[in-house]
Amino acid sequence: MSSKFDATSPAPVPGERRNSTARSQALFERALQVMPGGSTRATIFFHPHPPYAAHGEGSRITDVDGNAIVDFTNNFFSAVHGHANPQVVAAVTEAAARGISFGLPTEVEVDLAEHICGRSPAFETIRFSNSGSEAVLSAIKAARAFTGRPAVAKIEGAYHGSYDHVEVSLDSKPGDWGEAAPIGTKYARGTPDAVLGDTVVIPFNDAEAATRLLETHGRRLAALLFDPLPSRVGLVPASAEFVAAIREATARLGIVLVVDEIVCFRLSHGGACPLWNLEPDLVTLGKIIGGGLPIGAVTGKRAIMDMFDVRPGKAAVPHGGTFTANPVTMAAGLASLRQLDQPAYDHLNGLGDYFRRRVTDAIAATGIPAQVTGMGSLFRIHPHQRPVRDYRTAYPTDGEKALLARLHPWLVGQGFLLTPNLSGALSTPMTESEVDALAEALAEGFAWASSDRAAA
Ligand SMILES: Cc1ncc(COP(=O)(O)O)c(C=O)c1O
C-alpha cells in the first residue's frame, strides 16, 4: 500500500457510536417548514432524515452533533480526494479572490479543457456545463442536431441524471420487463407520454436484444446513452461482447454512442473507455473533474462537438449557462485532476481490490448471503448472492429491500456513510484502516439487520 496518503488519514474507530442526533433533527424540523419534504436532494434523503454535515477533512465528516463519519459516498463518488483537500482549497481561495464569476471566459477554463483533452485521444474538444445532468442533455441535443433524429436509447435501470428521457425505466419493476423488449416506464409522475415514445429501453449485457432493438428503432435514434459500469444496474461491468455489439450496431446505424463516464471516469487516467477498448462518439463527464464544485462536460469527436460552435452564426445547439465554466470551479477541477497521477490511481484501484476481498471475507464469516460488486475504487454491496449481470439480477426482493432499509441507517449510526443502496467510492486519503473498520461494521450490521429483533 502506498504510504503517500497514510499521513493524512485519520484513523477510524470501529464501532464508534453516535452520541446524539438532536441538532440534525432540529435542523430537519426547520427544513420541513421551508423545503418540500425538508430536502433539496432526493438522492441523499433517507428516513427519518440524514445527519447534517458540519465540516469534513480527508475521509471524515463531522456532523452538527459532533459525530465522526467515515465517508464512503464522497458526495456521490465526486470527492476523489476526500474533503478539504489542501491543494483544492488553496486553488478555490485564490480563484475566488480574483473574482467568482464573469460574463467572460477565463484562462483557467482553457487550462482545464487542455488538461482533460490531454487525457485521451477520444476527447478531441470539450464543452463545460454545471452538472452531469446538463452534460447528458447537451450531449443528447448535439446528437439530435448531428443526426437529425429525435429518439434516444438507454439501458434499463441506468441513472444519467434528471433529464426526462434518461429517467425512463430508471425504477423499472419486474412487471415492466416485457417479453421481447423492456416496457418504458415513467420515473417522475407527470412526464409527458411523448417522452416514452422517443425513448428506447435496452437490457444491460444482452448483446442480442441490444442489436435487435437498435436495428428496429435505428432510423429514429439519435443516440445510445451507455455507462459501462452503471451503479443502479448493479455496478457490474459491461461484458466485452455487449460493448462490441453496441459499438458495431451504433456505428452501422449512424447512432451517436454517448458514453456516460460521469462516475466511471475515475477508473483510470484516460477514463473508462480505454478499459473496454471502446471508441466513443461523445463522452459525458462530471463529478471528479470539478474538484468538489458543480460541473459537467461533454467531450468527444470534433465533428459532433462542432454542433456547439457559435462562430458561424447561430449554433446548431446554442448552449450557455450563467455559471458555466466559472473560474472557481475550473480552478478546483484543475487542482483536483493534477493530483490524480498514476500513483494516485494505483492507490485507489489497489484499495478497491482490497475492499472487495476484505468485505467479501467479513460477510462470508457471518454466513449471511451477501456480495460485493464493483471495479477500481467503486463498490456496491448486495444483500443476496444471485449472480449479478444486469438490473434484473441486481433487483432486490421486498425482503432484501427491507433489510437494506434497516442496515443503511444502522451503518450511518455507527459512523459509516454509504449510499442507501450500499454503493460507494473510495478517496485518495483512505487507507486499509477505513476499509477494515467498514468490513467489521458490515459483518456486525448484516447479522443485526437479519435478526428477528431488527425485523420486528
Ligand atoms: C452516471 C451518472 N450520470 C449522470 C449523473 C448526473 O450528474 P449530476 O448529479 O451532476 O447532475 C449522475 C449522478 O449521480 C450519474 O451517476
Ligand as a Chemical Component Dictionary entry (heavy atoms), coordinates in Angstrom:
data_LIG
# 
_chem_comp.id                   LIG 
_chem_comp.type                 NON-POLYMER 
_chem_comp.pdbx_formal_charge   0 
_chem_comp.three_letter_code    LIG 
# 
loop_
_chem_comp_atom.comp_id 
_chem_comp_atom.atom_id 
_chem_comp_atom.alt_atom_id 
_chem_comp_atom.type_symbol 
_chem_comp_atom.charge 
_chem_comp_atom.model_Cartn_x 
_chem_comp_atom.model_Cartn_y 
_chem_comp_atom.model_Cartn_z 
_chem_comp_atom.pdbx_ordinal 
LIG C1 C1 C 0 -23.773 8.014  -14.305 1  
LIG C2 C2 C 0 -24.346 9.359  -13.957 2  
LIG N1 N1 N 0 -24.709 10.200 -14.943 3  
LIG C3 C3 C 0 -25.204 11.421 -14.683 4  
LIG C4 C4 C 0 -25.362 11.869 -13.398 5  
LIG C5 C5 C 0 -25.936 13.233 -13.135 6  
LIG O1 O1 O 0 -24.936 14.087 -12.620 7  
LIG P1 P1 P 0 -25.342 15.333 -11.696 8  
LIG O2 O2 O 0 -25.826 14.793 -10.391 9  
LIG O3 O3 O 0 -24.079 16.134 -11.577 10 
LIG O4 O4 O 0 -26.425 16.068 -12.436 11 
LIG C6 C6 C 0 -25.009 11.040 -12.339 12 
LIG C7 C7 C 0 -25.185 11.484 -10.927 13 
LIG O5 O5 O 0 -25.083 10.749 -9.983  14 
LIG C8 C8 C 0 -24.503 9.750  -12.617 15 
LIG O6 O6 O 0 -24.187 8.894  -11.627 16 
# 
loop_
_chem_comp_bond.comp_id 
_chem_comp_bond.atom_id_1 
_chem_comp_bond.atom_id_2 
_chem_comp_bond.value_order 
_chem_comp_bond.pdbx_ordinal 
LIG C1 C2 SING 1  
LIG C2 N1 SING 2  
LIG C2 C8 DOUB 3  
LIG N1 C3 DOUB 4  
LIG C3 C4 SING 5  
LIG C4 C5 SING 6  
LIG C4 C6 DOUB 7  
LIG C5 O1 SING 8  
LIG O1 P1 SING 9  
LIG P1 O2 DOUB 10 
LIG P1 O3 SING 11 
LIG P1 O4 SING 12 
LIG C6 C7 SING 13 
LIG C6 C8 SING 14 
LIG C7 O5 DOUB 15 
LIG C8 O6 SING 16 
# 
